[in-house]
Amino acid sequence: MTPRLTIGIPTFNRPERCQRAIQSALGQSVPCNVLVADDGTNDETEYTCREFSEHPNFRYLRSPAKTLWQNWRWVACPAIARGAEFFTWLQDDDLLSVRFARRVVRSFDKYPKATVYCSRLAPAYDNMLG
């Protein structure tokens, strides 16, 4: 199945958090492309991302961005260039429900004229209890 959703993860010097975000993005119930845009000042995130390098839907990219917002905008560019049908951002310290991607794709299939999908936010502590 070809991934229809691309998840862009902008990150800056938080490899342990980013690792969990990547795992939640790659663990979706339908396949997704995952792009990590790293504008960090060290190589720790790149090193952490190597464990995902063999996954066919994962890509690590060094970002030329100098600010958070530039990195957010920048990660969308390679997603578009690679033909993403749908795109979303995932902050490097957030996680996705395993059904998130399926809900996004189904929603756009049901409402093909829609341009935005809004999901419910469920705050939780590191123990996953909100």
TADA-V106483 format. One record per helix or strand. SS is the DSSP state (2 for helix, 1 for strand). FROM is the first residue (numbers start at 1). LEN is the number of residues. Records with the same first field share a line. If there is no record, write none. Layout:
# TADA-V106483
SS=FROM-LEN + FROM-LEN
This chain:
# TADA-V106483
1=5-7 + 32-7 + 58-5 + 86-4
2=15-12 + 44-9 + 68-14 + 100-11
